């Protein structure tokens, strides 16, 4: 029996089968011995084969179909190598905030570079614009212009007052979209606005540290309701709290909700490839004097010249250097 993994609690996986049933599954122990060195050998978005074992009373995931893509970060669990955020994506939306809390450009650029490595388009979603002062709104427009010039789409929203949410919905139509971002950027509030009845937990920002707290503790795939033909509350309830082996209608658009993350450690990137994951650096690198230019000190480096002449943003170049330093220091293990 084949199906789609729509929820991962770390121990149990909920699979939506091709005939519309939802079945809770486990992964057999020997499945982890097949060269998959990850905190989650099975990820939300995976297409899998399952076997319903009558004697044990459990269903088991026995195989994963080849993934068209996935987005991955270094695991915080040092006994493992990596953590796959989600698989088989049409796009990712990175939720960022100018303040309350502030999302660093380094975090944004690391996420974008990782998505580039697996050819996953990214839309930057600037949330909480209703809280921003005039100077912060000006900075927001500068950020949007910067990333638009590079080639990244963005939208500015307020999940609390609804500004920009219609534009955001249009970008989700017909696609499987990963939602990611720092803790506290309002990811759960946005999803609650998009999916009436989802009722994801939210939390206040710490006044002392201007940081958020984790409210999502596991990864889950949620259908964006087709409100013209379906009861949105009923559909959401069926997917988020399904009874075993229940049947339901599936939306043509999905959001993959993931726990908020504080940092984004890069994984499975070779130093020589890093340039190609920064679009504007890659464009200028073609004019460097040396084909193996690292863009740090070499004479005739077109990238350094572009940074000096402000054709490449200093923040982007610093993000590139920080990722290059990760590789040189051996901070992240090589791919298995």
C-alpha positions as CSV (number, residue, x, y, z in Angstrom):
1,X,0.0,0.0,0.0
2,X,1.3,3.5,-1.0
3,X,0.7,6.8,0.7
4,X,2.0,10.2,1.7
5,X,3.5,11.0,5.1
6,X,1.5,14.0,6.5
7,X,2.7,14.0,10.1
8,X,5.9,13.1,12.0
9,X,6.0,13.2,15.8
10,X,9.5,11.7,16.0
11,X,8.2,8.2,16.7
12,X,4.9,7.8,14.9
13,X,4.2,8.8,11.3
14,X,0.7,9.5,9.9
15,X,0.3,8.3,6.3
16,X,-2.4,9.4,4.0
17,X,-3.0,6.4,1.7
18,X,-3.8,6.7,-1.9
19,X,-7.4,5.5,-1.2
20,X,-7.9,8.4,1.3
21,X,-7.3,6.6,4.7
22,X,-5.0,7.9,7.4
23,X,-2.9,5.3,9.1
24,X,-0.5,5.7,12.0
25,X,2.8,3.9,11.2
26,X,6.2,3.1,12.7
27,X,9.5,2.5,11.0
28,X,11.1,-0.9,11.4
29,X,14.4,-0.9,13.1
30,X,16.4,-2.4,10.3
31,X,15.0,0.4,8.0
32,X,17.5,2.8,9.7
33,X,20.4,0.6,8.6
34,X,20.0,1.4,4.9
35,X,22.5,4.3,4.7
36,X,20.2,6.9,6.1
37,X,22.0,8.8,8.8
38,X,19.5,11.4,9.9
39,X,17.4,12.2,13.0
40,X,14.4,11.4,10.8
41,X,14.9,8.8,8.1
42,X,11.3,9.4,7.0
43,X,10.2,13.0,6.5
44,X,6.8,14.7,6.0
45,X,6.2,14.9,2.3
46,X,7.7,11.5,1.6
47,X,5.9,9.0,-0.6
48,X,6.1,5.6,1.2
49,X,5.1,2.0,1.0
50,X,3.4,0.6,4.1
51,X,2.6,-2.8,5.4
52,X,-0.2,-3.4,7.8
53,X,1.0,-6.2,10.1
54,X,-2.1,-7.9,11.5
55,X,-0.4,-9.7,14.3
56,X,1.5,-6.8,15.8
57,X,-1.4,-4.4,15.4
58,X,0.8,-1.8,13.8
59,X,1.5,-0.5,10.3
60,X,5.1,-0.3,9.2
61,X,6.8,1.9,6.7
62,X,8.9,-0.5,4.5
63,X,10.2,1.8,1.7
64,X,10.5,5.4,0.6
65,X,10.1,6.5,-3.0
66,X,12.9,8.6,-4.5
67,X,12.6,12.2,-3.4
68,X,12.4,14.9,-6.1
69,X,14.0,17.3,-3.5
70,X,14.2,18.0,0.2
71,X,15.5,20.7,2.4
72,X,18.0,19.8,5.1
73,X,19.9,21.4,8.0
74,X,22.5,20.2,10.4
75,X,20.9,18.4,13.3
76,X,21.2,19.8,16.8
77,X,21.6,16.1,17.8
78,X,25.3,15.6,17.6
79,X,25.0,11.8,17.4
80,X,23.4,12.3,13.9
81,X,24.4,14.2,10.9
82,X,21.3,15.9,9.6
83,X,17.6,16.7,9.9
84,X,15.4,16.7,6.9
85,X,12.8,19.5,7.3
86,X,10.5,18.2,4.5
87,X,10.6,16.4,1.2
88,X,9.0,16.7,-2.3
89,X,8.3,20.4,-2.2
90,X,7.1,22.8,-4.8
91,X,8.3,25.8,-2.9
92,X,9.3,27.0,0.6
93,X,8.2,30.1,2.4
94,X,10.6,31.5,4.9
95,X,8.7,33.6,7.5
96,X,10.9,36.5,8.7
97,X,10.4,39.6,10.8
98,X,12.2,42.9,10.9
99,X,11.6,43.1,14.6
100,X,9.7,41.2,17.3
101,X,12.0,39.2,16.9
102,X,14.6,40.3,14.3
103,X,15.5,37.7,11.7
104,X,19.2,38.0,10.8
105,X,20.2,38.3,7.2
106,X,22.7,35.5,7.9
107,X,19.9,33.1,8.8
108,X,17.9,34.2,5.7
109,X,20.9,33.7,3.4
110,X,21.8,30.3,4.9
111,X,18.2,29.1,4.3
112,X,18.2,30.5,0.7
113,X,21.5,28.8,-0.1
114,X,20.3,25.4,1.2
115,X,17.1,25.7,-0.8
116,X,19.2,26.6,-3.9
117,X,21.3,23.5,-3.4
118,X,18.1,21.4,-3.9
119,X,16.5,23.7,-6.5
120,X,13.6,24.7,-4.2
121,X,12.1,28.1,-5.0
122,X,11.7,30.3,-1.9
123,X,9.3,33.1,-1.1
124,X,10.2,35.5,1.7
125,X,7.2,36.3,3.9
126,X,7.8,39.4,6.0
127,X,5.3,39.2,8.9
128,X,4.2,41.6,11.7
129,X,4.3,44.7,9.5
130,X,1.5,46.2,11.6
131,X,4.0,46.5,14.5
132,X,6.7,48.3,12.6
133,X,7.7,52.0,13.1
134,X,8.3,54.2,10.0
135,X,12.0,53.6,10.0
136,X,11.5,49.9,10.3
137,X,9.1,49.9,7.4
138,X,11.7,51.7,5.3
139,X,14.2,49.0,6.2
140,X,11.7,46.4,5.2
141,X,11.3,47.9,1.8
142,X,15.1,48.0,1.4
143,X,15.2,44.3,2.3
144,X,12.5,43.4,-0.2
145,X,14.3,45.4,-2.9
146,X,17.6,43.6,-2.1
147,X,16.2,40.1,-2.4
148,X,14.0,41.0,-5.4
149,X,17.1,42.3,-7.2
150,X,18.8,38.9,-6.6
151,X,15.7,37.1,-7.9
152,X,13.7,36.1,-4.8
153,X,9.9,36.8,-4.5
154,X,8.6,38.3,-1.3
155,X,5.3,39.4,0.3
156,X,4.7,41.7,3.3
157,X,1.9,40.5,5.6
158,X,0.2,41.0,9.0
159,X,-1.4,37.8,10.1
160,X,-3.2,39.7,12.9
161,X,-4.9,42.3,10.7
162,X,-5.0,40.4,7.4
163,X,-2.8,42.7,5.4
164,X,-1.2,40.9,2.4
165,X,-2.9,37.5,3.3
166,X,-4.9,37.3,0.0
167,X,-1.6,37.7,-1.9
168,X,0.0,35.0,0.2
169,X,-2.9,32.6,-0.5
170,X,-2.5,33.1,-4.2
171,X,1.1,32.1,-4.0
172,X,0.1,28.8,-2.2
173,X,-2.5,27.8,-4.7
174,X,-2.0,24.2,-6.0
175,X,1.4,23.8,-4.4
176,X,3.1,21.9,-1.5
177,X,4.8,24.6,0.5
178,X,7.2,24.3,3.4
179,X,6.8,27.0,6.1
180,X,9.9,27.7,8.1
181,X,11.5,30.4,10.2
182,X,12.8,31.4,13.6
183,X,10.7,30.8,16.7
184,X,8.4,33.7,17.3
185,X,8.1,35.1,13.8
186,X,4.4,34.3,13.7
187,X,4.4,31.1,11.6
188,X,1.6,29.5,13.6
189,X,-0.5,32.7,13.5
190,X,-0.2,32.9,9.7
191,X,-1.3,29.2,9.4
192,X,-4.2,29.8,11.8
193,X,-5.3,32.7,9.5
194,X,-5.0,30.6,6.3
195,X,-6.7,27.5,7.8
196,X,-9.7,28.2,10.0
197,X,-9.9,25.7,12.7
198,X,-6.2,24.7,12.7
199,X,-5.8,26.2,16.2
200,X,-2.0,26.0,16.3
201,X,-0.5,27.2,19.5
202,X,1.1,30.6,19.6
203,X,3.2,32.4,22.3
204,X,4.3,35.9,23.2
205,X,7.8,37.2,22.4
206,X,10.2,37.4,25.3
207,X,10.6,41.1,26.3
208,X,14.0,40.4,27.7
209,X,15.6,38.7,24.7
210,X,13.2,39.6,21.8
211,X,13.0,35.9,21.0
212,X,10.2,33.5,20.4
213,X,9.5,30.2,22.0
214,X,8.8,26.9,20.3
215,X,5.1,26.3,19.9
216,X,5.2,23.7,17.1
217,X,6.8,20.5,18.4
218,X,6.5,18.2,15.3
219,X,6.2,18.5,11.5
220,X,2.8,18.2,9.9
221,X,1.3,18.6,6.5
222,X,-1.9,20.7,6.5
223,X,-4.4,21.1,3.6
224,X,-5.3,24.6,2.5
225,X,-9.1,24.4,2.3
226,X,-10.9,25.0,-0.9
227,X,-13.4,27.2,0.8
228,X,-15.7,27.4,-2.3
229,X,-16.6,23.8,-2.2
230,X,-15.6,22.5,1.2
231,X,-16.4,23.2,4.9
232,X,-12.9,24.5,5.9
233,X,-13.3,23.7,9.6
234,X,-14.5,20.2,9.0
235,X,-11.7,19.4,6.5
236,X,-9.0,20.8,8.8
237,X,-10.4,18.8,11.7
238,X,-10.3,15.6,9.7
239,X,-6.7,16.1,8.7
240,X,-5.2,17.5,11.9
241,X,-7.0,15.0,14.2
242,X,-8.0,12.0,12.1
243,X,-9.6,8.9,13.4
244,X,-7.7,5.8,12.3
245,X,-8.6,4.6,8.8
246,X,-10.9,7.6,8.1
247,X,-11.7,8.9,4.6
248,X,-11.6,12.5,3.6
249,X,-11.3,14.9,0.6
250,X,-7.8,16.2,-0.1
251,X,-7.0,19.8,-0.9
252,X,-4.9,20.7,-4.0
253,X,-2.6,22.9,-1.8
254,X,-0.7,21.8,1.3
255,X,1.3,23.7,3.9
256,X,4.1,21.8,5.8
257,X,4.4,23.3,9.3
258,X,7.7,22.7,11.0
259,X,9.1,23.7,14.5
260,X,10.7,27.1,14.7
261,X,14.5,27.0,14.5
262,X,17.1,29.3,16.1
263,X,19.9,28.7,13.7
264,X,20.4,27.1,10.3
265,X,23.6,24.9,10.1
266,X,24.4,24.1,6.5
267,X,24.9,20.4,5.6
268,X,26.1,18.4,2.6
269,X,27.7,21.4,0.8
270,X,31.2,21.3,-0.7
271,X,33.2,24.5,-0.4
272,X,33.8,24.6,-4.1
273,X,30.0,24.5,-4.8
274,X,29.1,27.3,-2.3
275,X,29.4,30.1,-4.9
276,X,26.7,28.6,-7.0
277,X,24.2,28.8,-4.2
278,X,24.5,32.6,-4.1
279,X,22.9,33.8,-7.3
280,X,24.5,37.1,-7.7
281,X,28.0,35.9,-6.5
282,X,27.8,33.1,-9.1
283,X,27.0,35.6,-11.9
284,X,30.0,37.8,-11.1
285,X,32.3,34.8,-10.5
286,X,32.3,34.0,-14.2
287,X,34.5,37.0,-14.7
288,X,37.1,36.1,-12.1
289,X,40.7,35.8,-13.3
290,X,41.1,32.3,-11.8
291,X,38.6,29.5,-12.3
292,X,39.1,28.2,-8.7
293,X,38.8,31.7,-7.1
294,X,37.5,31.6,-3.6
295,X,36.4,35.3,-3.7
296,X,38.3,36.1,-0.5
297,X,41.7,37.5,-1.5
298,X,42.7,36.6,-5.1
299,X,43.8,39.3,-7.6
300,X,41.4,39.9,-10.5
301,X,38.4,38.7,-8.4
302,X,35.2,40.0,-10.0
303,X,33.2,39.2,-6.9
304,X,35.4,41.3,-4.6
305,X,35.2,44.2,-7.1
306,X,31.4,43.8,-7.2
307,X,31.2,44.0,-3.4
308,X,33.4,47.1,-3.4
309,X,31.2,48.8,-6.0
310,X,28.0,47.7,-4.2
311,X,26.7,45.4,-6.9
312,X,26.7,42.6,-4.3
313,X,25.3,43.5,-0.9
314,X,27.8,43.5,2.0
315,X,25.4,41.4,4.1
316,X,25.1,38.7,1.4
317,X,28.9,38.6,1.0
318,X,29.3,38.3,4.8
319,X,26.9,35.4,4.8
320,X,28.9,33.7,2.0
321,X,32.1,34.1,4.1
322,X,30.4,32.7,7.2
323,X,29.3,29.6,5.3
324,X,32.8,29.3,3.8
325,X,34.3,29.5,7.2
326,X,32.0,26.7,8.4
327,X,33.5,24.4,5.8
328,X,37.1,25.4,6.4
329,X,36.7,24.9,10.1
330,X,35.1,21.5,9.6
331,X,32.2,22.7,11.7
332,X,29.8,20.5,9.7
333,X,30.4,16.9,8.9
334,X,30.7,15.8,5.3
335,X,27.8,14.0,3.7
336,X,27.4,10.3,4.5
